[in-house]
Amino acid sequence: MHDQAREVGKTGADGQAAADVPLVCIHGFGGARHDWDGLAAALPARRTLIRYDMRGFGASQADFETPYSHADDLLAVLDALALERIDLCGMSLGGATALDFALSHPERVNRLVLVSPLMVGWHWSEDWIARWKAIGAAARGGDMEQARKLWWEHPLFEATRESPSAQTLHDGIAAYHGRHWVTDPQRRAAPDAERLDRLAIPTLLLTGTRDIADFQLIAGAIAAAAPQVTRCEYADAGHMLNLELPERIARDIERFLES
């Protein structure tokens, strides 16, 4: 498999043993493992946190020709680290990966945290499709600067652009190479909406009230169909909760994992 850049948080200076079950965090589209820096700083020192760069993002390599699955990549990461059972947290695209993995490999997941999640096989709105096509057209036409500009200006990030983390988001988009907009040979998979009722794993669903309609609908579908979902909505927050509210979601995630 391609290289997966990863970081593992160690036991804190207080000498406490790390939590028995490590927490694995997966970033969103165009992001990297460092998007979890705020969360990592806010979690208790005793908790082991593992974060990695998804295929082709951050420092992870990809040939953009070989068909792949993000969920299969996660399985390979866990097997390489000899982790039989984890707590799993995914943000946006990482949320889709986490949900898909949990549905396919429930025996490997103790608890699931979904932050503004996407969903495999989701039917997007006309507005989302039109904006995505415009970004892809700019990227395929060789104008990656315009593609990044359109992504930065997307309504998805409206609340984040107004927050103290705006520069962090801007810098992350500027650093993204954009090759997934040109070609992305992910293997097609059946829509996860069709098997949400099988999600028996205790799940925490974190959403912002200012997130766009597509993601609100995804969250609503998960909350309605999955049997063990606890939903937490943050007023006046948007899509990038890991950047906008890292301390608040860290408290809620830790409370959920310890419950």
Legacy VTK file of the C-alpha trace (Angstrom):
# vtk DataFile Version 3.0
C-alpha trace
ASCII
DATASET POLYDATA
POINTS 259 float
0.000 0.000 0.000
1.070 3.600 -0.465
2.765 5.379 2.439
0.451 6.658 5.153
1.881 9.521 7.205
0.663 9.184 10.761
1.169 10.477 14.286
0.535 8.697 17.559
-0.053 10.704 20.713
1.894 9.273 23.683
1.199 9.109 27.407
1.239 12.494 29.135
3.914 13.798 31.473
1.715 12.956 34.475
2.608 9.282 33.945
-0.970 8.057 33.581
-1.472 5.036 31.372
-3.082 5.769 28.012
-6.723 4.764 27.553
-7.008 1.084 26.668
-8.754 1.826 23.369
-6.931 4.336 21.131
-8.848 7.058 19.306
-8.184 7.176 15.550
-9.061 10.469 13.808
-9.544 10.929 10.062
-9.469 14.393 8.458
-11.693 15.840 5.731
-11.224 16.466 2.005
-8.186 18.589 1.170
-7.009 18.420 4.768
-4.318 16.557 6.663
-3.680 14.974 10.034
-2.640 18.358 11.476
-6.291 19.481 11.240
-6.700 17.654 14.560
-4.042 19.680 16.402
-6.615 21.639 18.403
-8.505 18.505 19.401
-5.280 16.720 20.330
-4.247 19.583 22.600
-7.636 19.594 24.340
-7.986 15.850 24.991
-6.711 14.357 28.263
-3.024 13.432 28.168
-3.812 9.833 29.057
-5.733 9.235 25.829
-3.846 7.731 22.900
-4.692 9.632 19.717
-3.754 8.309 16.289
-4.187 10.469 13.190
-2.999 9.820 9.669
-3.066 11.431 6.237
-5.591 9.844 3.908
-4.412 8.609 0.524
-2.977 11.481 -1.512
-3.498 14.101 1.207
-0.871 15.725 3.396
2.325 13.680 3.341
0.643 10.486 2.095
1.587 9.403 -1.408
-0.775 8.250 -4.192
-0.341 7.458 -7.881
-3.902 8.630 -8.729
-4.244 5.674 -11.078
-4.692 2.649 -8.807
-8.311 2.052 -7.687
-8.667 2.243 -3.925
-11.034 2.568 -0.977
-10.459 4.930 1.960
-12.071 2.353 4.256
-9.705 -0.353 3.021
-6.799 2.020 3.603
-7.960 2.496 7.191
-8.100 -1.262 7.662
-4.515 -1.506 6.388
-3.390 1.226 8.813
-4.977 -0.571 11.771
-3.482 -3.902 10.760
-0.047 -2.308 10.333
-0.317 -0.901 13.871
-1.700 -4.219 15.222
-4.840 -2.495 16.514
-7.689 -4.951 16.874
-10.244 -2.522 18.300
-10.415 1.272 18.300
-12.571 4.288 18.951
-13.023 5.996 15.586
-13.601 9.653 14.727
-14.052 11.074 11.233
-14.601 14.598 9.946
-16.519 15.269 6.679
-14.881 12.948 4.103
-13.178 11.274 7.049
-16.648 10.846 8.542
-17.770 8.986 5.443
-14.698 6.766 5.745
-15.328 6.145 9.447
-19.011 5.327 8.902
-18.284 3.050 5.955
-15.576 1.249 7.934
-17.779 0.850 11.007
-20.579 -0.646 8.908
-18.197 -3.058 7.178
-16.007 -3.929 10.185
-18.118 -3.418 13.327
-15.937 -5.826 15.283
-13.014 -3.359 14.990
-14.862 -0.283 16.343
-15.740 0.282 19.978
-17.353 3.723 19.632
-17.877 5.982 16.628
-17.710 9.787 16.414
-18.940 11.511 13.259
-18.111 15.212 12.835
-20.083 16.948 10.047
-19.963 13.644 8.148
-20.257 12.997 4.456
-21.756 9.648 3.433
-20.649 7.150 0.788
-23.086 7.170 -2.135
-24.913 10.337 -1.091
-27.121 12.052 -3.701
-25.911 15.641 -3.703
-27.999 18.745 -4.357
-27.858 20.536 -7.699
-26.053 23.460 -6.071
-23.348 21.209 -4.625
-22.872 19.407 -7.945
-22.644 22.667 -9.898
-20.037 24.115 -7.541
-18.036 20.873 -7.518
-18.061 20.733 -11.312
-16.803 24.328 -11.507
-13.912 23.518 -9.174
-13.073 20.375 -11.154
-13.207 22.240 -14.467
-10.758 24.850 -13.197
-8.397 22.169 -11.865
-8.504 20.069 -15.027
-7.941 23.213 -17.074
-4.694 23.835 -15.235
-5.934 26.784 -13.152
-5.403 25.293 -9.710
-5.313 28.755 -8.132
-8.892 29.355 -9.323
-9.955 25.906 -8.119
-8.572 26.653 -4.648
-10.250 30.073 -4.676
-13.632 28.517 -5.491
-13.138 25.951 -2.719
-12.170 28.633 -0.186
-15.241 30.681 -1.148
-17.610 27.693 -0.968
-20.653 28.205 1.329
-19.429 25.112 3.187
-16.799 27.274 4.885
-18.816 30.432 5.551
-18.792 30.059 9.337
-15.124 29.046 9.386
-14.153 32.084 7.301
-15.751 34.239 10.012
-13.976 32.430 12.844
-10.488 32.813 14.377
-9.483 29.638 12.504
-10.016 31.257 9.078
-6.286 31.596 8.392
-5.678 27.971 9.312
-8.306 26.875 6.805
-6.965 29.258 4.140
-3.419 27.985 4.599
-4.599 24.381 4.375
-6.441 25.001 1.119
-3.438 26.880 -0.297
-1.207 23.908 0.519
-3.533 21.330 -1.064
-2.233 20.167 -4.463
-5.740 19.585 -5.833
-5.086 16.380 -7.757
-8.245 14.713 -6.423
-10.197 17.373 -8.353
-8.516 16.226 -11.566
-8.811 12.471 -11.112
-9.717 10.269 -8.158
-9.904 6.513 -8.800
-11.908 5.611 -5.700
-13.806 2.376 -6.166
-17.557 2.809 -6.362
-19.499 1.441 -3.405
-23.150 0.902 -2.547
-24.776 3.830 -0.713
-24.291 3.579 3.037
-27.764 5.070 3.550
-29.134 1.645 2.665
-27.505 -0.014 5.681
-27.620 2.664 8.389
-30.101 0.565 10.349
-27.300 -1.959 10.873
-25.097 0.547 12.706
-25.279 -0.981 16.183
-22.155 0.798 17.451
-22.733 3.658 19.943
-22.308 6.776 17.817
-21.814 10.468 18.606
-22.923 12.794 15.807
-21.575 16.358 15.983
-22.993 19.052 13.685
-23.094 22.819 13.387
-26.355 24.662 12.838
-24.724 26.764 10.101
-23.534 23.825 8.025
-24.996 23.664 4.511
-28.197 21.798 3.658
-26.525 18.719 2.145
-24.665 17.948 5.350
-27.683 18.734 7.498
-29.636 16.177 5.485
-26.876 13.594 5.853
-26.820 14.113 9.607
-30.592 13.862 9.755
-30.547 10.586 7.845
-27.945 9.102 10.189
-29.775 10.268 13.306
-33.090 8.900 12.054
-31.927 5.502 10.819
-29.078 4.389 13.074
-30.304 2.933 16.387
-27.633 4.208 18.837
-26.915 7.802 17.814
-26.441 10.710 20.197
-26.542 14.014 18.303
-24.983 17.230 19.511
-25.636 20.455 17.572
-23.544 23.573 18.068
-25.343 26.891 17.597
-23.717 29.350 15.176
-21.036 26.826 14.182
-20.458 25.583 10.661
-18.891 22.598 8.970
-15.311 22.627 10.284
-16.018 21.928 13.941
-12.497 20.567 14.479
-11.128 24.015 13.573
-13.932 26.221 14.885
-14.627 24.532 18.243
-11.778 22.095 19.053
-12.032 22.469 22.836
-15.817 22.064 22.936
-15.928 18.998 20.729
-12.978 17.522 22.648
-15.001 17.739 25.875
-18.053 16.160 24.256
-16.021 13.431 22.583
-14.186 12.570 25.797
-17.452 12.463 27.756
-18.946 10.134 25.136
-15.940 7.814 25.055
-15.939 7.539 28.837
-19.696 7.018 29.223
LINES 1 260
259 0 1 2 3 4 5 6 7 8 9 10 11 12 13 14 15 16 17 18 19 20 21 22 23 24 25 26 27 28 29 30 31 32 33 34 35 36 37 38 39 40 41 42 43 44 45 46 47 48 49 50 51 52 53 54 55 56 57 58 59 60 61 62 63 64 65 66 67 68 69 70 71 72 73 74 75 76 77 78 79 80 81 82 83 84 85 86 87 88 89 90 91 92 93 94 95 96 97 98 99 100 101 102 103 104 105 106 107 108 109 110 111 112 113 114 115 116 117 118 119 120 121 122 123 124 125 126 127 128 129 130 131 132 133 134 135 136 137 138 139 140 141 142 143 144 145 146 147 148 149 150 151 152 153 154 155 156 157 158 159 160 161 162 163 164 165 166 167 168 169 170 171 172 173 174 175 176 177 178 179 180 181 182 183 184 185 186 187 188 189 190 191 192 193 194 195 196 197 198 199 200 201 202 203 204 205 206 207 208 209 210 211 212 213 214 215 216 217 218 219 220 221 222 223 224 225 226 227 228 229 230 231 232 233 234 235 236 237 238 239 240 241 242 243 244 245 246 247 248 249 250 251 252 253 254 255 256 257 258
